[in-house]
Every structure is written in structure tokens, then in C-alpha cells.
Amino acid sequence: MFALTFMDAVHALAADPGLQTLAADTPPPALPAAVNTQVQTVLNWTAGFGLAAAVIGGLTGWLLVAVGHNTERAQLAARGKQSVLWSLCGAGGIGLTSSMVLAVYNMSI
């Protein structure tokens, strides 16, 4: 019994012409074009610099691996291998995070 009266009340609210007019006049959320291009540029540059830093870290790690193996310094080679793995994790995290931020940002436009 209560569910039926509750549903009738919800239907009456949904059919109210005042609420429908109020909902129709609400503009969709969007940033102005001047701000949108600047924000998009900042997001793209941040992702690009982060991925470039991850690549440089990976190359440096491979350099440490090569020097460590050629000079028989196992500790240096092990650090190089760790830095390569952390660079890959960092690049994956940056790529995933920037993709998610851009996807959510583009949903609001």
C-alpha cells in the first residue's frame, strides 16, 4: 500500500510542468572555449612530460645495467634493473591516469 502511494507521489512530481520547465532551462555544464583549450593544453603537456621522464628513467636504468654487467658490479646492475621496472610502472601509471583524467574531463564538455 505504501509503495503504491509513494509511486503516485513520484509520478505526480515528475509530471509537474513547473519542474519540467525548470529542468529544461538548465544549461549543460561546459567550460568556455578559451579556458577549454588552455586546460586541454596543460593536461596534454603534463602527460607528455611525465611519459618523457619515464622514458629517460628507463634509458638510464638500461645504462646502469650495461655498466654494471661490463664492470662486474652486480649491485649497480641490480639497481638498473629496478629502475627499469619502476620506470615502466611509472609510465603505465602516468598513461592510465592521464587517460582517465582526459576521459572524465571530456565527458563534462
C-alpha angles and dihedrals in degrees: 000000000000092000091054094052091044090052090048090053092049090049091050091051092048092049094050107119092210092060093045091053091048091051092047093054094055109105118222114259110261138149121237114264093247092056094040095059093047094049091046090051092051092049092049094047092048092052091045094051092046093052091045090053090050091052092049089049091051093049090049089051092053089049089054090049092051094047092044094052095043094049094040094242103143093182092058092048091049091051089050091053091050092050091051091053093046091048090053091048090048093049090049092049093048092047093048095044095046091048091051093046092048092047093051091043092051091049090062094052 
